[in-house]
């Protein structure tokens, strides 16, 4: 078919019609766009704090399965601590905190041994 028949408009028309249809269905179902920073409805907030107990809004630190074994401000010391732990066969990693400290993290079953090793370290 030559492009002058108007068939080249059918594809985009179907796409626009489908998007419009889905928008109407979602609007009818009550699935409307929310504005960023929009406050929750008043009935959800009465008598309690909306975000109370949610860890993502708190000051608590979450390292998943890992536990902190040591904390330092100097990256060189963190590398030395990790080397000391690696020599003892303890797997470790480090994570930076918002206050600038580096946390040396180990698995929970090795945290006591790691803290014993690091506690008397000249790297601290």
C-alpha positions in Angstrom: 0.0 0.0 0.0 1.3 3.4 -0.8 1.6 5.8 2.2 -0.8 8.2 0.5 -3.7 5.9 1.5 -3.6 7.1 5.1 -2.8 3.7 6.6 0.3 5.1 8.2 -2.0 6.9 10.7 -3.7 3.7 11.9 -0.9 2.6 14.2 -0.5 5.8 16.1 -4.3 6.2 16.3 -4.7 2.8 17.9 -1.9 3.5 20.4 -3.5 6.9 21.4 -6.9 5.3 21.6 -5.6 2.4 23.8 -3.8 4.8 26.2 -7.0 6.9 26.4 -9.1 3.8 27.1 -6.7 2.6 29.8 -6.6 6.1 31.4 -10.4 6.2 31.5 -10.5 2.7 33.1 -7.9 3.6 35.7 -9.7 6.9 36.5 -13.0 5.1 36.9 -11.3 2.6 39.2 -10.0 5.4 41.3 -6.3 4.9 40.4 -5.5 8.6 39.9 -2.0 10.2 39.8 -0.8 11.5 43.2 1.2 14.6 43.5 4.7 14.4 44.9 4.6 15.4 48.6 0.8 15.2 48.8 -0.4 14.8 52.3 -2.3 11.6 53.2 -6.0 12.0 53.9 -7.0 13.3 57.4 -8.8 10.1 58.3 -5.6 8.2 58.1 -3.7 10.6 60.4 -6.2 11.1 63.2 -5.0 9.8 66.5 -1.7 8.3 65.3 1.5 9.2 63.6 1.3 8.1 59.9 4.9 7.0 59.5 5.4 5.7 63.0 7.4 2.5 63.2 8.6 2.6 59.6 12.3 2.0 59.5 12.8 3.9 56.2 11.8 7.1 57.9 13.7 6.6 61.1 17.3 7.1 62.1 18.0 3.4 62.5 20.6 1.9 60.2 19.9 -1.2 58.3 22.7 -3.3 56.9 20.6 -6.3 56.0 22.2 -9.5 57.2 25.4 -7.8 58.3 26.4 -6.5 61.7 28.9 -3.7 62.5 32.1 -5.0 64.0 34.0 -1.7 64.0 33.6 2.0 63.1 36.3 4.5 62.1 36.6 7.8 60.3 39.8 6.8 58.4 39.4 4.7 55.3 43.0 3.4 55.7 42.1 2.0 59.2 39.0 0.4 57.7 41.2 -1.4 55.1 43.6 -2.5 57.9 40.7 -3.9 59.9 39.3 -5.7 56.9 42.8 -7.2 56.3 43.0 -8.4 59.9 39.6 -10.0 59.6 40.5 -11.6 56.3 43.6 -13.1 57.8 41.4 -14.7 60.4 39.1 -16.1 57.7 36.2 -13.7 58.5 34.5 -12.2 55.5 33.8 -8.4 55.8 32.9 -5.3 53.9 32.6 -1.7 54.8 29.8 0.9 54.5 29.8 4.7 54.8 27.4 6.3 57.3 25.9 9.8 56.7 28.1 11.2 59.4 31.3 10.1 57.5 32.2 7.1 59.6 33.0 3.9 57.9 31.4 0.7 59.4 33.2 -2.6 59.0 30.4 -5.2 58.6 30.5 -8.9 59.1 27.9 -11.7 59.3 26.1 -12.2 62.6 27.6 -15.6 63.4 31.1 -14.0 63.2 30.5 -10.7 64.8 31.7 -11.7 68.3 35.0 -13.1 67.0 35.5 -10.1 64.7 35.0 -7.7 67.6 37.4 -9.6 69.8 40.0 -9.5 67.0 39.5 -5.8 66.2 39.2 -4.7 69.8 42.9 -5.1 70.5 44.0 -4.0 67.1 46.7 -1.3 66.7 44.7 -0.1 63.7 42.2 1.4 66.1 
